[in-house]
Amino acid sequence: MELNKDLLIERLSSKLELRGVFLYEDWLGDTWVEHLMLVVSAVKGVSPTTMAPIVRLCMVDMPEIPFHIIIEGEWLNQLRKGSLYHSYASLPIHRIYYSRPKEIDLLLNKKIINSMAEVNQKEYEKALGYAKEYLSASSEFALKEKYDQGVFMLHQYLEVKIRAFYGLMGGQFGKTHNLEYIIKKVRSAAPSLLSIFAYDVADVELYRLLDTAYKSCVKGGSMEVSAEQYEFVRTQSVFLAELLDAMVNRMIAEVATYRAQLPTDKPKEEKRSAVQVVEQKENSNKSHQVVVEDFSDFPWPQRYKDDAKALLDDIYSKHRPEQILLVNYRTGGLTKGNPFQEKASKPMEELEMHLVVLMKNRGPFRYREVRRGVVCVTMVFLNVSYVERSLKEGGRFVNAVWKNGWLLRKKATFDTPLVPVEIDWKEKAVRMDTLVCNAEASMKNMLSLIKDSPVLMDDTSLLLLHQLIDMGVKTYLRCVVGFIPEGVSLHRLMDWCAIADTQVIDFFFEWNEVEKKVLVLAMESERVCWMGEAKNFSSESKQVVRKRAERLVEFFLHLCKESVQSMQSRIVEPIAESATI
């Protein structure tokens, strides 16, 4: 269901003193979602909160899009003060309707944005430094098992972040330090905050630990906080902070793009020196991408090339990465040289591309799968700092990508040299051999439970099978690829295995119908634990668990040991010097 913009404006105008409607995007957990800002004239005795039910009435048969209402006078005042948030929301590309467009264009001129908006951005960057120190202190307290102090530092970390973000909106919280109040205060502009810190769910007491720890530690007291509670709060806090950073980076990029497109005054153009002209051209090219590879030499049908280029352009426009690299691809009868395997892959009916997206700050992005036409893309996001460090340390995955991968796109201003180094294969082989031996012992212990335990409940056997699959897939990725994406479900990790070879996916596809039903339950352990779907387990299904568990252990251990042997074969022993007589 699409938003009928004309009908919405007609309805709102008939019920409110509507001045403007702006539609832009907010970050909501793992995707960008649309958000409406409605500008209305002030009506005596009527607040924006009172107007909200009227807006919902007008949108009753339209998509449920988050919105907030702002009085025109306050909105104009925020633009005059250079509020980054309101400048971003009010850009011409977001404008659906405004009764006096010339006035808003004057307010969004280069002078206004250059002055106050840049000051606000510097204040936000300054706050990031303080927040980083609080997060580091939290980790130190956690190492000492002082989890209440660690949660207190997380409170300070989040408070600094959210206050800085609210400052970009032109708002202030006053002297309050209550995080629950602060987060709910910002929800009009960033509803996704409440999707992460949901104060209306069963975990509400865990979220309120932040405020409780703050009150306790400020008074010099202490409180009991378990390691599990601390890890939960830390994960949610870091995720929320990364979400705010992603939103700010998006706002800065779009406002900067708009500013770069503004016309320059001719008299000033004539007075500038040649050096200033060159500097302006360099600045205007900051967000331009350089197309390094247009696939003209690739033996693909034209449709594949067109869809691949369109998809890459879309990825670049959304994320503005420093580089986009192709690790390998697979299609009908065509396969790029794979950095991780020497065996040929089976032909496919579509184009599958595995990409690495390099960013200065990846924010909340870790792993994504996108599709356009016949092209399916699996990509991981890496920070420049992580890649530089991994290259120096001889990380297998990063070295393979930057040595054998294909550079497709890059930012015009990116000039950081990323050079692979020689890998110490002896050290890697020893480490992976130890890892595989440990994994083998654990997997065989679990297999022994499944096969030989006299009393093993159906749900327990399925959960053990789940753990075997999880351990097998992750051990395979550590050995063969050398990299496991963070925060990715087991289903997607199995897809990620295809970056090296399709053997893992083929192994599971070969299961028959009965075996696949068991696989679905084993993969989705929540259905076993929470929905009790193992109660109707048949004797045939029990045999499937035993049979497939044994085959699964053999399969993954064979692949991992084969990978270790491949590393051992690459070891170059130093030539001994001949003895002198």
N, C-alpha and C positions, 0 to 999 in steps of 0.2 A: 504494500500500500504506500503510495507516494503522497507527499505533502502538496495539497492544492494551494499554492501560494496566493493566487488571485482571490479565491474564495475566502481564505483566511483573512486577508487584508480587508475584504468587503465586510465580513462579519465583525471583525475587531473595530473597524471604523464606525460601524453603526451602534456600538455599545460603549466605546471608550473614546476619549480625546486622543486618538492615536497620532503620534508624530513620526515614528520610525519603527521598522522591523529589520532585524539583522540575524542572519543564519550563518553560524560558523561551527567549528568542530572542537570538542573537548576530548581528552583522553580518558577512556573508561576501562581500566584494568588491562585489556589486551587488544583494544581496537579504538579507533577514533569514532566518536558518535556526534550527531548533530545537536546543536544547542541554539535556542532562540533568545535574543535580547529584544524586549519590547520597550520602546521609549514612548511615554505618555505625558500629557500635560497635567500639571498639578490640579487637583480638585479638592477644595476645602473640606476637611473632615474625612477624606477617603485616602487610605494608605495603599501602597502596592500590594500588601498582603490581602487586603479586602478585595482587590481586583482579580486576584488569582483564580477564584471560582468562575468568574466571567470568561477568562481565557480558556479554562478547561471546557466550559460549555461550548465555546466556539470551535474547539478542536475535538469534539466528541466523536466524530466519524473520521478522524485523521490519525496518522501515526502518533504514538506517545513520545513526543520529543520534549526533553527537559527545557524549561524556560525560566527566565526571571524578568521582573518588571522594574524599570528605573524611571524616576521622574526626569523630565527633559532638562530642568535647571541643574540638577545634580550631575546628569550625564555630560552636559556641556562644560560644567565646572571641572569634571575629571579630565576631559580632553584638554582643557586649557592648562591644567597642571601637568600634562604629559603622562597620564596613567597608561602604562604599557598595555594592560588588559583591555581597557576601553578603546585604546587606539587600534589594537588588533581586531577587536570585535566590530569596530565601525569602519573597517577598510571597505573601499568600493566593491571588492569581490564578494563581500559578505552582505552587502546592502540589498535587501529585497524591496524596501520602500522607505522613502523619507520625504517629508513634505517640502523641505527646503534644502535640496542637495548642494547648492552652491555654498551655503554657509558651512556645512560640514566639511566640504573640500578645502575651504580656507583654514579651518581649524587643524586639518591634517597636513598642513604644509611642512616643509623641511625644517624650518626654524623651530617650530613648536616641538617636533619629535626629537630634533638634535639636542635641545637643551634639557628639559625636564625628564624626558623618557630615558635618555642615556644616564642621567644622574641616578634614576631609580634602578636601572640595570646594574650600575656599579655597586649600589647598596646591596642588591641581591647577591652579587658575586662575593662581596665582603662577608655576607652572612653565611655563604657556603663554606668559607674557611672555618668559621666558628663551629658550624654543624659537623664538619669533618673531625674536628678535635673532640667534640662530645662523643661521636660514634667510636673513635679510637679509645677514649677513656672507658666507654661501656665495655668494649672487648677486653680491656685490661682487668676491669673488675670481675668480668665473667671468668677469666683465667684463674683468678684468685678465689673463685666460687662465692664472691660477694654479689649475689644476683640482685639483691634489692638496690645496691648502689648502681649496678649496671642498668637496671630499669629506670632509675632516676636520671642517669645520663641519657638514656633514650628519650625520656620526656623532654629534656633540654634540647636534644637534637631535633626532635619534631617541632617543638615550639619555635625554635629559631627559623626553621625552614618555612613553616606556615605563616609566621609573622612577616617574613620577607616576601612571601608570595602575596599576602594580603596587602602589603605595602605597594606592590605593583598595580594593585587595583585602586590605590588611593585611599585605603581604609586603615583604621587603627583599632587595636583591641583594648587599649587602656592598660590597666595594671593587672588584669586577670591572668592567672597561669593555669586555669582549668582547661585541659586539652579537649575534653568533650564539648565544652561550650565553644572553644575556638574552631574546632572542626565543623560543628553545626553552623557556625557563623559564616563559614566560607562556602557552604554547600550550594548557595545560589549560583556561584560562578564555577564551582568544581563539584558537581554532584557525585563524581566518582570517589571522592574522599569517603563518603558514607558507605560506598559499596565495599571498601576495604576495611574501614573501621566502622562496622555496622553495630550501632549501639542498641539494636532491637533483636538480637539473636542470642542463642544459648551461650556464646563466648563473651558476652558483654562484660562479665567480671574480669576476664583476662585483659580486655581493653582498658578497663578502669584501673588496672594495676598501675598504669603510668601515673595517674593523678594521685593514687594512694601512696605510691613510693615517693612521689615528690613531696607530699605533705609530711610523710614520716622522716625523710632524710633532711628536710629543711629544719625540722625541730630537733635534729640530732638523734633521732630514734632509729630503730631497725625493724624489719619485718621478714617473715618467711616467704621466700620466692624460690620455687624449684627450678632446676635447669630446664625442664620442658616448658615451663611457663615463660622463662626468659627467652628461649629460642623462638617461641611462637610470637611474642611481642616484638622481638628484634626483626624477625622476617617481615611481619606486617609493617613495621615502622620504616624499614629500608625500602620496601615496595612502594609505600605511600610517598616517601621522599623522592624516589626515582620518577614516580608519576608526575609530581610537581615540576621536576627538572625538565621532563619531556614537554610539558605544556609550555613552560617558559621558553625553551629552545624553539618551539614551533612559533610562538608569538614573536620572538625576536627576529627569526628568519623571515616571516611574512611581512613584518613592518619594515625590515631592512630592504626587502625586495621592492616594496611600494615606494620607499624613499628613493631608491636608486632610479626609479622610473620617472620621478618628478622632473619637470623642465628646469633648466638653469637660466638664471638671468643673463642676458646677452652682455651688458656692460661688464659684469664680473668675469664673464668668459674671456673678454678682450684683455683684461688686466692680468690674467693669470700667467704665470711663467710656464715654460715648457715642462719643467719638473713637476709642477702641480697638475698639468694636463695628464702626464704619464701616471701619476699617483691616482688620479680620479679614474682612469681607465682600469688600473689594477684593482681598485676597490669595487668597481662595477662588475668585474669578472669573478668576484669571490664565490658566487653561488653557481657559476656556469660549469656544466659538466663537459669533459673532453671525451669524445667517443673514440676509444682506442681500437676497438674491434667492431666492425659492422657486419660480420659473418659472410662477407662477399666470397671468401675462399672456402667456406664450409660447404660440404656436399649435401646441403639440405634443400628440400623444396622451398619455393619462395614464401609459401604460407607460414612455414616454420620460422623463417627469418623475420618476417613481418611481425608475427606474434611475439617472438623473443625480444625484438627491439622495442616494441610497444611496452612489454612487461618491464624491461630494464628501465625505460624512461619513467614509468610509473613508480618503480622502486626508488629511483633517484629523486623524483619530485617529492615523495613523501618523507624520505629519511635524510636526504642531502649527505650521503656518505662520502668519505675521502676516496675510497676505491671500491669497486665491485669486481670480484674475481670468479672465474669459472673453474671449478675443480675438475669436473668431468660431466659428460652428457651421455644419454643413451636414447637411441631411436631405432627405427626399423633398419637393421643391418649396418648402422653407423655408430661407432663408439670412440670418443676421444681417449687418448692414452691416459689410463688411470694411474695416479700417483701411488696407489696403495696395493694394487693387484697386477699380476702379469697375465692372468687368464683372460680369455675373451668372454664378453658378456652376451647373454641371449638377446636377440633383436626384440624391439618393442614397437607398438603401433602408434605411439605418441612421443613427443620430445620431452625428456625428463632432464632437467638441469640442476646441478648441485652448486650453490654459490656461497662465497664468503663475502659478507658486507662489512667493510672496515669503517669504523666511526671514531671520532675523537671522544665522544661520550655516547655510548649506546643506550643510556637511560634504561627503561624497563624492557627493551627488546632483547630477546635471547635467540629465538628460533621461530621461523614462520614457514608455512607452506601456502603458496598462492598459485593460481591458475589463470591463464588467458588463452582462449581458443584451444589449440592442440598442445600448448606448452604448459608443463607443470614444473614449478620451481620450488626447491627446498633450500633454505638459506639459514645460515647462522650469522649472528652479529658479534663482532670482536672489537674491542677497544684498541686504538693505536698503541697505547702503553703496554697492553698485554702482548701484542704481536712483537713489539720491539724487544721486550724481555724474553719472550719465548725463542725468538731467533738467536739471541745471544747465548741462551742456555741450551740451544740445540734441540728444541722441542720438535718431535717428529711431525706432528700434524701441520704446524705453521711452516716448517721448512719445506714439507712436501708441496703445500699450496703455493708458496712464493717461488719455489724452484720449478715446478712443473705445471702450475695452473696458468690460465690465460687471463690477462688483465683486460676487462671489457669497458669499464667506465672509471673515470677519476675526476676529482674536483680540480679545477684549473689551477688553484693555488697550492695544491698538495705537492710538496717536494721533499718529504722525509724519505731518505734512502732506506729501503727494507731489503737487506741482503741476507740470503741463507748462509749458514755456516756448515762446516763439516760435522757430522753427527758421530758421537762416540758410540758406535754400534755394540761394542763389548759391554759397556755400562748399561745400555738399553736392554740388551739381551739378558744380562744377569738379573736386572730388575723385573723384566717381564716374566722370566722363567720362575722367579720367586712368587710373583703374583699368581701365575697360572697354577703353580703347585698348591698354594694356599686355597685358591678357588676350587681346585680339584678335590681337595680334602673335604671342604665344606659341602660341595655339591654331592659327593659320594655319601657323606653322612646323612644328608637329607634323603637321598635316594634309598639308603638302607632303611630309613624310617618308613618310607612309602611301601617298600617291598616286603619287609620282614616284621613290621610291628604287628603283634597279634590283635591289638585293639586300636584301630585308627579310624576316627570319625570321618565321615565324608567331607565335611567342611574343612577339616584339618588337612586332608590329603590334597584338596584343591588349593588351599593356601600354600602348602609346600610346593606344589607344582608352579604356582605363581612365583614363588621365590626362586625356584630353579630357572624359570624363564628370565626373570629379572637379572639374576646373577650371570646367566649365560650371555645375554645380550650386552650387558655392561662390560663383562670381561672381554668379550669379542671386540667391542669398541676401543677399550683401553689397549688391547694388543695390536689389532689390525690398523685402526685409524689413529689412535693416540689422542682422541678428544671425545668427550661426552658433553653434549649441550646441557646447560643448567636448567633446572625446573621444567623438564620435558617429560610428558607421560610415557609410559612403557610402549603404547601403540606407536607414538611418534619416534621413539628411539629405534624401534624395529624398522621404520621407514628410513631413518638416518643411516642404518647399516648399509643401505643400498649405495651410499657414497663410495664404498669400497667394492662391493660385490652383491649380487642378488641372491647369494646362496641362502642367507638367513630367511628372507621372505619366501623363497622357493620351498624351503624346508617346511614352513608352516602351511603354505598353500597346498602341499601334497597330502595333507591329512584328509581322511574321508569325512563324510557328513557327521557321523557320530562323534568322531574325534574333534571336529571343529566346534561342535556344541560344547564339549568339555573345555576346549581352548578358550572359547568366549567367556565361560564362567571363571576360568583360571586367570584370564587377563583382567577381568573386572571384579576384583576381590570384594568391592563394596556390595555387590549383589549377593555374595556368599555370606558376608558378615552381617549386613543390615537387613537384607530382604529374605534371607533364609532359603535361597533357591537350591541349596544342596540337599534339602530334605527329600526330594523325589529322585535321588540319585539311583540309577539302575545298577545291577551287577555288571552289565556290559560296560557302563561308564567307569566303574571302579577298575576294571581290567585295562581300560584305555589309559587311565592315569598311570598305572604301573608300567605298562608297555611304553607309553610315550615319554615318561620321565626317564626311563633307562636310555631310550634312543636319543633324547634331548641332551643328556649328559655326555654321551659318546660324541654326538655331533659337534657341540660347542668346544669340548676339550680337544677334539681332533683339529678344528680350525685354529684354535689358539696355539696349540703346540706347533702346528705348521708355520704359523706366523713367527714364533720364537726361533724355529729352525732357519727361517728366511733371514732373520736378523743375524743369527750366528754365522750364516754363510757370507755376510757382508763384512765381517770383522777382518781387518787387515793387520796381520801381525808385523811388528817391526823387524827388519832384516838384521840379524846378528852380525856384528863386526867380526871380521876374520882375525884370529889370534896372531899376534906378531911373534916371530921366532927370534 
